[in-house]
Amino acid sequence: MCLPKTWFEFPALNSGTADSRAQLPAPRNPKVHLYNAEQVLSWEPGSLSNDTRPVVYQVQFKYPSDSRWYDTRDIGVDCMNVTTTECNFTPTSLSNGFPPHFNVSLRVRAKLEDLVSPWLSVPWFLYYWNDSRAQLPAPRNPKVHLYNAEQVLSWEPGSLSNDTRPVVYQVQFK
């Protein structure tokens, strides 16, 4: 069974942090993509009139319990001068990515040499929130086996990309 991928579109929020160098248009239309173990922030670039110089983007994060914004390198993800309009936070090991049960806020800005845009903030999200916002793959090939008058249910786990964290399945009989 293939579940649809989930994207969340957020209204643009000004972070309230002014930068005297802010002379570029801010990125627009941020989206957070959560599917299986994938965690990706994407955005649309702000429009630059006929400037052909390369624009890079910087992404920062913070937890609600902290007022400080952190560079993504602090969690093993380098989104601090990327030329693409996305930042992939998908964990490739247990030592990088966001802690699974933490609320996370993100922000992104454009940078062109010594010019920067205002920050575009994304409302917080919680990757492993137990609702339809994060979708995990369904188990595959379920089977019922009979062993000495007992019924044993077995299945193959759905694919979680490179995520090595365990998935706990709940089984209900009706």
Secondary structure, DSSP 8 states (H G I E B T S, - for coil): -----EEEE---EE-S---TTB-S---EEEEEEEETTEEEEEEE----SS--S--EEEEEEE-TT----EEGGGGT---EEESSSEEE---SSTTSS--TT--EEEEEEEEETTEE---EEEEEE-TT-SSTTS-----EEEEEEEETTEEEEEEE----TT--S---------
